[in-house]
Amino acid sequence: MSGFARFAVYGGIVLILGAAVMLMRLTSIEAPEARMAAAAAAPIAAAAPAAPNPAALVAPTDRIDPLWAAQTGAAAGIPTRAIVAYASADLSVDAEQPGCGLGWNTIAAIGAIESVHATIDGTQLDTDGYPSPAIRGPALNGRGFAAIADTEDGVWDGDAAWDRAVGPMQFIPSTWADWAADGNGDGITDPNQIDDAALATARYLCATGDLSSPQNWRAAVFSYNHLESYVDDVAAMANRYATAAGGH
């Protein structure tokens, strides 16, 4: 059973049938790199702009050039604060697991489907990366959803009876216990905070292996949510983001 909760089967036009997924990679401090993971072709990389001065970095998210984030976010329809989190998570796993091959646009696609980049139902994402109000899924009480009794006394989801999916990337508390990450370098791991949640998502996906393989990529996203339609929708959204960001 998946460690993440989704509550609908996603429909719409399926643009990808499992053959190719475009990945936007950040291979230097700010640098977007477009890659096409195809069964019979090596990835194609776009030229990368220069990186800012590493001495000026304080938090992991400082690695992301603000101008790139603003321009790419505007082109892709992603809030700047959210795209900074996705890109920072990509850089982190690139350094930790160079063979993973994950692109920031896959993380962003999952964020879009899970919570509309932490803006679902009028939620606002603040500058510290916290959505307000907090994002909570329905109680997983077996009534239309899986039955998952409370695992953390309601610490993350505010429900001491049943677990609920939490935060921008919709982690179930028991899964967060296994994959908790500190994406903003504040010493705290919080599924409500988008940098932490994005990094945990990236590491979770990379656990499948080399995501430049279409088969591995689909398996990784399927492990996040056990619906083939979900995988198709993430692929379509990731390709949309790659196309939108191609000029930035």
N, C-alpha and C positions, 0 to 999 in steps of 0.2 A: 504494500500500500504506500502511496506517495506520502512524503512528509509534509506536503503542502496541501491546503484546502482550496478548491475552486467550487463554485456553486452553480455553474451553468455550462452547458456544452456550447462552445463558441461556433457560430456559423459564419456566413458571409462567403465572399469569393475566395476560393483557395488558389493562391497564386503560385505556391510551391508544392510539388508532389514528392519531395524528398530527394531531389537530385542535387540542387545547388542552393547554397545560402551565402549571401554576401556578408562579410565580416568587416566592420570598421575597427582597425587596430590602432592603438596608440603606442608607438615604438620608441618615442622619446618623450621628454617632459610634456609637450603639448601636441605632439604630432599625430594627426589622423592619418591612418593608412588604410586604403580600401583593399579588401581581399575577397576573391571569389573562391569558395571551397567547392571544387568540382571533382567529380570522381576521376576524371582522366586528365586533369590539368593542375599545374602548380598554382599557388596563389599569385595574384598580380598585385603589386604594391604601388601605391601612389607616392609621389615625392613628399617628404616630410619637412615642415618648416623648422627653423632653429628653435632650440629650447632656451627658456629664460635662465638666469643665473642661479645655479643650485644653492649658492650660499644664502640666498634670500628665502629659502623654503623654511616653513615652520611646521605646518600640518601637512599630511599627505595630500590633501586637496589643493594645496598651494602649487602642486606640480602642473596643474591644468591652467593653461593660458586663458585669462578672462575674456580676451577678444575672441579667441577661437570658440570658447564655450558660448558666448553670446551670439555669435554669427551662426554657428552650427545648430544651436538650440532654436534660433529663430527659423532657420531653414527647415528644420525637422519638426517643428511644433512641440519642442520639449522645453519646459522651464529651465532657465540657466542653472539654478541651484541643483536640479535633478541631473542634468547632463554632466555637471562637475562630479557628482557622486558616481555615476556610471563610468566615466572616463578614468577617475581615480582608481576605482576597483579594477578596471582593465589593466592599468599600469602595475598595480600591486600583484595581480596574478601573473602578469608577464614576467615580473622579476622573480616571483616565487616558483613558478612552474612554466618555464619557457616553452615547454612542449605542449602546452594546453591549446593554444591557438584560438582562444576566446576573443571576440570583438566586443567593444563597448555597446555596439548596436543590438547585440543579443540581450545583454542585461537591460538595456533601455526598452526593448520590445516586451520583455517580461514585466517591467515596471509599468508600461502603458496598459497592458491587459489586466494586471493585478489591481492597480489603483489609479490609473490615469496620471502616473507620475506624482502620486500623493496629492492629487487635486480632486479626487472623486467626490461627488455630491457637495461641491462647494468648499471642500477642505482646502486650507491654505498651507503651503510649505514655507516655514520661516527660514531666516538666514542661517540658523544653526542646524537646519536639516530636519526639523521636527514638524510633522503635520498637525494642524489644529483645526478642528478637534482631532483626537486620536482616531486612527482607522482600525475598526474592528469588524471581523466577519460575523455571520450568524453563529449562534451557539451550535456546536457539533453534538447535538443531542439525539441523533438517530431519526429525527423527523424530517425526512427529505435529504439529509446529509449523513455522513458517517457519524457514528457515535464514538466520541472520544471524551472520556471523563477527564475532569480537571487534573492537570499534572504539575501545576506550579502555584496553587493556592490563589489564583487570580492575579498574580504579581504583574504579568504582562498584559493579560487580556481583560482584567477586571471582573472575571467570572470564576467563582470558586466552586461551581458545580460542573461546568463543561468547558472544554477548551474552545477557543476561537482563534481564527487566523488574525495575525497582528501586523500592523505597519504597512509601509509602502510596498513591500515585496510579499506580504501576506504569509509570514512564517507561522506555523503552528508552534506553540511553546515548546513541545517536546523536541521538535526539530531544531529550534533555536538553541536548546540546551546542548546539542551536538555540534552546531555550526556557528555559534556566536562569534562575532568578529568586531574588531575595533577599527572602523574605516577612517575615522577622523583624528585618531591619535590622542583622544582625551582620556584614555585609560578606562573607558566604560564601554561595555557591549550592550547595545539596546536595539531591539528589533524595530522600535518606532523611529529610530534615527536613520535617515536615508543612506548616509555613508556606510554605517555599520551593516545595514541590511543589504546594500548593493555588493559589498565585499563578501558577505556570507553567501549570497547568491552565486557570485563568480566562483568561489571556492567549491561550492556544492556542484556546480556544473562541471568544473574542471576535474572533479573526482572520477568522471567517466573516462577521461583520457584525452587523446588528441582530437580536438573539436574541429580541426580542419577537414576531418573525414565527415562527409555528410551522414554516414550511418551513426557515427559516434555523436555528432551534433544532435541528431534527432533523438537518440537514446538519452542524452543528457537532459534535453528539454522534457522528454516524456517522463523522466524520473521526477521532474519538478511537479508535473501534473499528468496523471495517467489518462490522457485523452489525445488521440491522434489529431482531432480537430484543433486542440490547443496548440500542438506542435506546429501544425500548418499555419495557424494564425500568428504565432511568434515568428515563424520564418518569413511570412509575408510582411509583417511589421518591421523586422530587422532589415529586410531588403529595401523597404521604403525609406528607412532612416539612412541606409548606406547611399542610396541614390540622392536623397536630399542633401546629404553632407558632402557629396562628391566634390563640390566646388569650394570647400572650406578647409 
